Amino acid sequence: MFSPPRSVTCRSAPGRPIAAPAVASSLALFVLVYVVIFGTGIYYLLRLMRAEPESTAAAPEGGGRRPRLASEWAAGPPTE
């Protein structure tokens, strides 16, 4: 069986930890990309909420057809 890795063997290079500037730049890039993507999504959602709904067609007189309820399906086929 394999033994779990020890902390001595879990480094980037033997005896050399990862440099702090490399970790900091990686974190900064991650935060920047996250802010850009999340900010763009929030902007898009706010723009959608601000826009007026589009009217595709005028409602027919009498209110038009409505979907059948489950209780109506149990009663049998439509009588229209």
N, CA, C and O atoms as a MOPAC input file, in Angstrom:
PM7 MOZYME 1SCF
protein

 N      0.83200 1    -1.17400 1     0.00000 1
 C      0.00000 1     0.00000 1     0.00000 1
 C      0.88100 1     1.24200 1     0.00000 1
 O      2.05200 1     1.21000 1     0.37700 1
 N      0.27700 1     2.32200 1    -0.43200 1
 C      0.98300 1     3.59000 1    -0.46100 1
 C      0.82900 1     4.30600 1     0.87500 1
 O     -0.22700 1     4.24200 1     1.50500 1
 N      1.86700 1     4.97300 1     1.29300 1
 C      1.78100 1     5.76600 1     2.52000 1
 C      1.42000 1     7.20400 1     2.14300 1
 O      1.77800 1     7.65600 1     1.05600 1
 N      0.71700 1     7.93400 1     3.01800 1
 C      0.36100 1     9.32500 1     2.70000 1
 C      1.61800 1    10.17700 1     2.57100 1
 O      2.60900 1     9.91900 1     3.25500 1
 N      1.59200 1    11.17900 1     1.71200 1
 C      2.78100 1    12.01200 1     1.51700 1
 C      3.09400 1    12.82100 1     2.76800 1
 O      2.19400 1    13.26000 1     3.48400 1
 N      4.36000 1    13.00400 1     3.01200 1
 C      4.79800 1    13.82700 1     4.14300 1
 C      4.97500 1    15.26200 1     3.67400 1
 O      5.16200 1    15.50800 1     2.48200 1
 N      4.91700 1    16.20600 1     4.59900 1
 C      5.02900 1    17.61400 1     4.22600 1
 C      6.38400 1    17.93900 1     3.59700 1
 O      6.49300 1    18.90600 1     2.84300 1
 N      7.40100 1    17.16200 1     3.88900 1
 C      8.72500 1    17.39300 1     3.30000 1
 C      8.68600 1    17.13000 1     1.80200 1
 O      9.37100 1    17.80900 1     1.03700 1
 N      7.89500 1    16.15200 1     1.37500 1
 C      7.85500 1    15.79700 1    -0.04100 1
 C      6.79600 1    16.58300 1    -0.81100 1
 O      6.69900 1    16.41800 1    -2.02700 1
 N      6.01100 1    17.41500 1    -0.17200 1
 C      4.91900 1    18.14300 1    -0.82800 1
 C      5.29600 1    19.58000 1    -1.15700 1
 O      4.45800 1    20.47300 1    -1.03000 1
 N      6.48000 1    19.81600 1    -1.55900 1
 C      6.91800 1    21.14900 1    -1.94600 1
 C      7.14500 1    21.20200 1    -3.43800 1
 O      7.19200 1    20.17300 1    -4.11300 1
 N      7.28800 1    22.42700 1    -3.95200 1
 C      7.50300 1    22.58600 1    -5.38400 1
 C      8.87000 1    22.05300 1    -5.80300 1
 O      8.99500 1    21.41100 1    -6.84600 1
 N      9.86400 1    22.30800 1    -5.01800 1
 C     11.20700 1    21.79300 1    -5.28900 1
 C     11.81400 1    21.42000 1    -3.93500 1
 O     11.48900 1    22.04200 1    -2.92300 1
 N     12.67600 1    20.42700 1    -3.90500 1
 C     13.24900 1    20.00800 1    -2.62200 1
 C     13.93400 1    21.15800 1    -1.89900 1
 O     14.90500 1    21.72900 1    -2.39600 1
 N     13.41000 1    21.49400 1    -0.70700 1
 C     14.02900 1    22.52100 1     0.09800 1
 C     13.65700 1    23.94600 1    -0.26700 1
 O     14.12400 1    24.87500 1     0.39100 1
 N     12.82800 1    24.16100 1    -1.29900 1
 C     12.47700 1    25.52200 1    -1.72000 1
 C     10.95900 1    25.68400 1    -1.73900 1
 O     10.29700 1    25.11000 1    -2.60400 1
 N     10.39900 1    26.44400 1    -0.81500 1
 C      8.94900 1    26.68700 1    -0.84600 1
 C      8.58700 1    27.62900 1    -1.99600 1
 O      9.46600 1    28.25200 1    -2.59100 1
 N      7.32700 1    27.73000 1    -2.29700 1
 C      6.86500 1    28.62800 1    -3.36000 1
 C      7.09700 1    30.06200 1    -2.91800 1
 O      6.83800 1    30.40800 1    -1.76500 1
 N      7.57500 1    30.88200 1    -3.81000 1
 C      7.90300 1    32.27300 1    -3.49600 1
 C      6.64000 1    33.08200 1    -3.22200 1
 O      5.61500 1    32.88100 1    -3.87300 1
 N      6.71600 1    33.99300 1    -2.26000 1
 C      5.56900 1    34.82200 1    -1.88900 1
 C      5.06100 1    35.67500 1    -3.04600 1
 O      3.84400 1    35.78900 1    -3.19500 1
 N      5.91700 1    36.28500 1    -3.88200 1
 C      5.39200 1    37.06700 1    -5.01000 1
 C      4.59600 1    36.21000 1    -6.00300 1
 O      3.63800 1    36.69200 1    -6.60600 1
 N      4.98200 1    34.96100 1    -6.17200 1
 C      4.23500 1    34.08600 1    -7.07400 1
 C      2.85000 1    33.78900 1    -6.52000 1
 O      1.87300 1    33.76100 1    -7.26700 1
 N      2.76200 1    33.56900 1    -5.21700 1
 C      1.46600 1    33.31100 1    -4.58700 1
 C      0.60300 1    34.56200 1    -4.63300 1
 O     -0.59100 1    34.48200 1    -4.92400 1
 N      1.19400 1    35.71800 1    -4.34900 1
 C      0.45200 1    36.97800 1    -4.33900 1
 C     -0.06700 1    37.33000 1    -5.73200 1
 O     -1.21200 1    37.75700 1    -5.87800 1
 N      0.77200 1    37.15100 1    -6.75400 1
 C      0.31400 1    37.47400 1    -8.11600 1
 C     -0.77000 1    36.50600 1    -8.57000 1
 O     -1.70100 1    36.91300 1    -9.26300 1
 N     -0.67000 1    35.24300 1    -8.19700 1
 C     -1.70400 1    34.27400 1    -8.54300 1
 C     -3.02600 1    34.63300 1    -7.87000 1
 O     -4.08200 1    34.55900 1    -8.49800 1
 N     -2.97200 1    35.01800 1    -6.60400 1
 C     -4.17900 1    35.41500 1    -5.88100 1
 C     -4.77500 1    36.68100 1    -6.47200 1
 O     -5.99200 1    36.78000 1    -6.62400 1
 N     -3.92500 1    37.65500 1    -6.80900 1
 C     -4.41200 1    38.90400 1    -7.40000 1
 C     -5.08400 1    38.65000 1    -8.74100 1
 O     -6.12800 1    39.23800 1    -9.02500 1
 N     -4.51600 1    37.79700 1    -9.56100 1
 C     -5.11900 1    37.47000 1   -10.85100 1
 C     -6.45000 1    36.75300 1   -10.66300 1
 O     -7.40900 1    37.02900 1   -11.38500 1
 N     -6.51800 1    35.84100 1    -9.70800 1
 C     -7.76600 1    35.12900 1    -9.41600 1
 C     -8.85400 1    36.11500 1    -8.99900 1
 O     -9.97900 1    36.03800 1    -9.49300 1
 N     -8.52900 1    37.04200 1    -8.09400 1
 C     -9.50100 1    38.02700 1    -7.62500 1
 C     -9.94000 1    38.93000 1    -8.77600 1
 O    -11.12700 1    39.23100 1    -8.90400 1
 N     -9.00900 1    39.36100 1    -9.60600 1
 C     -9.34200 1    40.22900 1   -10.73900 1
 C    -10.29900 1    39.53200 1   -11.70700 1
 O    -11.29700 1    40.12200 1   -12.12000 1
 N    -10.00800 1    38.30000 1   -12.06700 1
 C    -10.87800 1    37.56300 1   -12.98800 1
 C    -12.25700 1    37.34200 1   -12.35800 1
 O    -13.27800 1    37.47700 1   -13.03200 1
 N    -12.28400 1    37.00700 1   -11.08200 1
 C    -13.55000 1    36.78000 1   -10.39100 1
 C    -14.38400 1    38.05800 1   -10.37300 1
 O    -15.58600 1    38.00900 1   -10.63400 1
 N    -13.76200 1    39.20900 1   -10.06700 1
 C    -14.48400 1    40.48100 1   -10.02000 1
 C    -15.01600 1    40.85300 1   -11.39700 1
 O    -16.14400 1    41.33300 1   -11.51000 1
 N    -14.23000 1    40.64200 1   -12.43700 1
 C    -14.68000 1    40.97500 1   -13.79400 1
 C    -15.87200 1    40.10700 1   -14.18900 1
 O    -16.87000 1    40.62800 1   -14.68500 1
 N    -15.78700 1    38.81100 1   -13.98100 1
 C    -16.87900 1    37.91600 1   -14.37900 1
 C    -18.12600 1    38.17600 1   -13.53700 1
 O    -19.22100 1    38.29800 1   -14.08600 1
 N    -17.97900 1    38.26300 1   -12.22000 1
 C    -19.11400 1    38.49700 1   -11.33400 1
 C    -19.71900 1    39.87100 1   -11.58300 1
 O    -20.94200 1    40.01200 1   -11.60300 1
 N    -18.88100 1    40.88600 1   -11.77500 1
 C    -19.37600 1    42.23300 1   -12.04800 1
 C    -20.13700 1    42.31400 1   -13.35400 1
 O    -21.16100 1    42.99100 1   -13.43600 1
 N    -19.64800 1    41.63200 1   -14.37500 1
 C    -20.34900 1    41.61500 1   -15.66100 1
 C    -21.71500 1    40.94800 1   -15.52400 1
 O    -22.69600 1    41.41900 1   -16.09900 1
 N    -21.78200 1    39.86800 1   -14.77700 1
 C    -23.06400 1    39.18600 1   -14.56700 1
 C    -24.04500 1    40.05200 1   -13.81300 1
 O    -25.22300 1    40.09900 1   -14.16900 1
 N    -23.59000 1    40.74400 1   -12.77400 1
 C    -24.46400 1    41.64200 1   -12.01000 1
 C    -24.94700 1    42.78500 1   -12.90000 1
 O    -26.12600 1    43.13700 1   -12.86700 1
 N    -24.05500 1    43.36300 1   -13.68700 1
 C    -24.43700 1    44.44500 1   -14.59800 1
 C    -25.50000 1    43.96600 1   -15.58200 1
 O    -26.47400 1    44.67500 1   -15.83200 1
 N    -25.32400 1    42.77800 1   -16.13700 1
 C    -26.28000 1    42.23800 1   -17.10000 1
 C    -27.64300 1    41.99900 1   -16.45100 1
 O    -28.67600 1    42.31900 1   -17.03900 1
 N    -27.64900 1    41.43500 1   -15.23700 1
 C    -28.92000 1    41.20000 1   -14.53800 1
 C    -29.62700 1    42.50800 1   -14.21200 1
 O    -30.84300 1    42.61000 1   -14.37700 1
 N    -28.88600 1    43.50700 1   -13.75300 1
 C    -29.50800 1    44.79800 1   -13.46100 1
 C    -30.06800 1    45.45100 1   -14.71400 1
 O    -31.12800 1    46.07500 1   -14.67600 1
 N    -29.35300 1    45.30400 1   -15.82400 1
 C    -29.85200 1    45.85100 1   -17.08600 1
 C    -31.12400 1    45.15500 1   -17.53800 1
 O    -32.02900 1    45.79900 1   -18.06900 1
 N    -31.20200 1    43.83100 1   -17.33100 1
 C    -32.41900 1    43.10200 1   -17.67700 1
 C    -33.59100 1    43.52400 1   -16.80000 1
 O    -34.71600 1    43.64700 1   -17.28400 1
 N    -33.33600 1    43.74400 1   -15.52400 1
 C    -34.41600 1    44.14200 1   -14.61500 1
 C    -34.88800 1    45.56600 1   -14.88700 1
 O    -36.04900 1    45.88900 1   -14.63600 1
 N    -34.01400 1    46.41100 1   -15.39100 1
 C    -34.37300 1    47.79700 1   -15.66600 1
 C    -35.19900 1    47.92000 1   -16.95100 1
 O    -35.98800 1    48.85600 1   -17.07800 1
 N    -35.03900 1    47.02100 1   -17.88300 1
 C    -35.71300 1    47.11500 1   -19.18400 1
 C    -37.20300 1    46.82500 1   -19.04600 1
 O    -37.62400 1    46.04000 1   -18.19700 1
 N    -37.98900 1    47.47300 1   -19.89800 1
 C    -39.42900 1    47.22900 1   -19.93600 1
 C    -39.70000 1    45.87600 1   -20.58300 1
 O    -38.97300 1    45.48000 1   -21.49400 1
 N    -40.72800 1    45.15700 1   -20.13500 1
 C    -41.05900 1    43.88400 1   -20.77800 1
 C    -41.54700 1    44.12000 1   -22.20700 1
 O    -42.22500 1    45.10500 1   -22.49900 1
 N    -41.18900 1    43.20900 1   -23.06700 1
 C    -41.61500 1    43.32000 1   -24.46400 1
 C    -42.99100 1    42.69900 1   -24.62800 1
 O    -43.26600 1    41.62600 1   -24.09200 1
 N    -43.84700 1    43.37500 1   -25.36700 1
 C    -45.17600 1    42.84200 1   -25.65300 1
 C    -45.12900 1    42.20300 1   -27.03200 1
 O    -44.93000 1    42.89900 1   -28.02800 1
 N    -45.30800 1    40.90400 1   -27.10500 1
 C    -45.21800 1    40.22000 1   -28.40100 1
 C    -46.51300 1    40.32600 1   -29.18400 1
 O    -46.48000 1    40.42000 1   -30.41100 1
 N    -47.63700 1    40.31400 1   -28.51700 1
 C    -48.92000 1    40.43100 1   -29.19900 1
 C    -49.95300 1    40.90700 1   -28.19400 1
 O    -49.81700 1    40.70100 1   -26.98800 1
 N    -50.97800 1    41.54200 1   -28.71200 1
 C    -52.06100 1    41.98100 1   -27.83700 1
 C    -52.84200 1    40.76400 1   -27.37000 1
 O    -53.00200 1    39.79500 1   -28.11200 1
 N    -53.32000 1    40.81900 1   -26.14900 1
 C    -54.10100 1    39.70000 1   -25.60800 1
 C    -55.43100 1    39.60600 1   -26.35000 1
 O    -56.07400 1    40.62800 1   -26.58800 1
 N    -55.84700 1    38.41700 1   -26.71400 1
 C    -57.12800 1    38.28600 1   -27.41100 1
 C    -58.28200 1    38.66200 1   -26.47900 1
 O    -58.16600 1    38.59800 1   -25.25500 1
 N    -59.36900 1    39.04800 1   -27.08400 1
 C    -60.53600 1    39.42800 1   -26.29800 1
 C    -61.06700 1    38.21800 1   -25.54500 1
 O    -61.10200 1    37.11200 1   -26.08500 1
 N    -61.46500 1    38.41800 1   -24.34000 1
 C    -61.95500 1    37.29700 1   -23.54200 1
 C    -60.84100 1    36.65200 1   -22.72800 1
 O    -61.08400 1    35.66900 1   -22.02800 1
 N    -59.62400 1    37.18300 1   -22.80700 1
 C    -58.54100 1    36.67100 1   -21.98300 1
 C    -57.73400 1    35.55800 1   -22.61100 1
 O    -56.68500 1    35.20100 1   -22.07500 1
 N    -58.17000 1    34.99800 1   -23.71200 1
 C    -57.39800 1    33.93800 1   -24.35200 1
 C    -57.55000 1    32.60200 1   -23.64100 1
 O    -58.33300 1    32.47300 1   -22.70000 1
 N    -56.79800 1    31.61600 1   -24.09700 1
 C    -56.87500 1    30.28200 1   -23.49200 1
 C    -55.93200 1    30.20700 1   -22.31000 1
 O    -54.85400 1    30.80100 1   -22.32400 1
 N    -56.33200 1    29.48900 1   -21.30500 1
 C    -55.47800 1    29.26500 1   -20.15400 1
 C    -55.13400 1    27.78900 1   -20.09600 1
 O    -55.87700 1    26.96700 1   -20.63300 1
 N    -54.04400 1    27.43600 1   -19.46800 1
 C    -53.69100 1    26.02200 1   -19.32800 1
 C    -54.72800 1    25.29300 1   -18.47600 1
 O    -55.34600 1    25.88100 1   -17.58900 1
 N    -54.90500 1    24.02400 1   -18.75700 1
 C    -55.85600 1    23.23000 1   -17.97600 1
 C    -55.24300 1    22.87200 1   -16.63200 1
 O    -54.04000 1    22.63100 1   -16.53000 1
 N    -56.06700 1    22.84000 1   -15.61700 1
 C    -55.62900 1    22.43700 1   -14.29600 1
 C    -55.58100 1    20.92400 1   -14.20400 1
 O    -56.20500 1    20.22800 1   -15.00400 1
 N    -54.84400 1    20.41500 1   -13.23300 1
 C    -54.74900 1    18.97000 1   -13.04600 1
 C    -56.11600 1    18.37100 1   -12.75300 1
 O    -56.41100 1    17.25700 1   -13.18500 1
 N    -56.95500 1    19.10400 1   -12.02100 1
 C    -58.29900 1    18.59300 1   -11.73000 1
 C    -59.13900 1    18.50300 1   -12.99400 1
 O    -60.00500 1    17.63500 1   -13.09700 1
 N    -58.89800 1    19.38200 1   -13.95400 1
 C    -59.62500 1    19.31900 1   -15.22300 1
 C    -59.15300 1    18.13800 1   -16.06500 1
 O    -59.95200 1    17.54300 1   -16.78700 1
 N    -57.87200 1    17.78900 1   -15.98500 1
 C    -57.36700 1    16.63500 1   -16.72300 1
 C    -57.99400 1    15.35500 1   -16.17800 1
 O    -58.30300 1    14.43700 1   -16.93700 1
 N    -58.17800 1    15.30000 1   -14.86800 1
 C    -58.76400 1    14.10800 1   -14.26300 1
 C    -60.22900 1    13.94900 1   -14.65800 1
 O    -60.75600 1    12.83700 1   -14.67400 1
 N    -60.88800 1    15.07700 1   -14.98000 1
 C    -62.29800 1    15.02900 1   -15.34000 1
 C    -62.52100 1    14.47900 1   -16.73700 1
 O    -63.63500 1    14.06300 1   -17.05600 1
 N    -61.50500 1    14.46300 1   -17.57400 1
 C    -61.67200 1    13.91100 1   -18.92500 1
 C    -61.21500 1    14.90300 1   -19.97700 1
 O    -60.62000 1    15.93200 1   -19.65700 1
 N    -61.50200 1    14.58500 1   -21.25900 1
 C    -61.04700 1    15.45200 1   -22.35100 1
 C    -61.78900 1    16.79100 1   -22.33100 1
 O    -62.88300 1    16.89800 1   -21.77600 1
 N    -61.17600 1    17.81600 1   -22.94800 1
 C    -61.83300 1    19.13000 1   -22.96500 1
 C    -63.11600 1    19.09300 1   -23.78700 1
 O    -63.24900 1    18.30000 1   -24.72000 1
 N    -64.05400 1    19.96000 1   -23.42600 1
 C    -65.34500 1    19.98200 1   -24.11000 1
 C    -65.41800 1    21.07500 1   -25.15000 1
 O    -66.48500 1    21.30000 1   -25.72100 1
 N    -64.33400 1    21.75700 1   -25.41400 1
 C    -64.32800 1    22.87100 1   -26.37000 1
 C    -64.41500 1    22.38600 1   -27.78400 1
 O    -64.42200 1    23.19300 1   -28.71400 1

